[in-house]
Amino acid sequence: MEVHHHAHASHGKKNWKSYVREFIMLFLAVFCGFLAEYQLEHKIERERAGELARSFFHELKNDSLTAAVKVQNRLKQEAALQYMIAYFRDSSLSDVPKAFALNFVYGISFLSPSQFEPRTIMLDQLRNSGSLRYFKNEEFLNLTGDLAVAIKNIYHRQEIEGNNRFQYINPIVIKHYDFDFDAELKKNGRTIFDATSEYENSDQFIPFHLNNPDQVDRKGIASLLSFFKENVVSSTRKTHIQKYREINARLMQILREEYELE
């Protein structure tokens, strides 16, 4: 019996060039994958930053408009207080004009029209969720911290305003305000704000009689109203609300420039 031997094809050994080539191809494959993943992650971050920027911008814009209204309300309140200061010093307390009644209401009866309460939903989200990492502008990052401080200061100042109002202003209202005038003004279910605005712009006259006119301390009331105007209402507007508005405006400018927002 013949035995046939089958020769096996000889596979030559790989030389070092083959190993280098395979290593380079593997390295390139891994590196390209890394670059693709990096670009995808970078794209996702840019898109996320754009979404957050847009939401934050709209929050800032709305609060900017609100702040402008509150400033105008404070200016009106300050003017009303100035009128009352002058009136209490030397004018008739038994026969008061329509302007006195209106300035009494705008000066010391109203509270909420001058209170500024910024919305901080997006600001809190950016600061507490780590989302600020999507933003690379160092000035923007610093200003978000400054904005949070400015808002905290506004709330603190308005708390001081409330304490001053409770201690000094409310006793004047309780003792001397004409609540019959108030009831007539708000009849038919109108709010005090709408009713006062309508009354101011009408030819209607509603008599206003100071309660306890014989107990009015002219000098004392004028002094209290002067303090309240300058050191409480005006100070908050000029210092704390103004600081907020400046930071707000700069943040919106940065967001407009970097994310083309309007």
Secondary structure, 3 states (H helix, E strand, C coil): CCCCCCCCCCCCCCCHHHHHHHHHHHHHHHHHHHHHHHHHHHHHHHHHHHHHHHHHHHHHHHHHHHHHHHHHHHHHHHHHHHHHHHHHHHCCCCCCCHHHHHHHHHHHHCCHHHCCCCCCHHHHHHHHCCHHHHCCCHHHHHHHHHHHHHHHHHHHHHHHHHHHHHHHHHHHHHHHCCHHHHHHHCHHHCCHHHHHHHHHCCCCCCCCCCCCHHHCCHHHHHHHHHHHHHHHHHHHHHHHHHHHHHHHHHHHHHHHHHHCCC
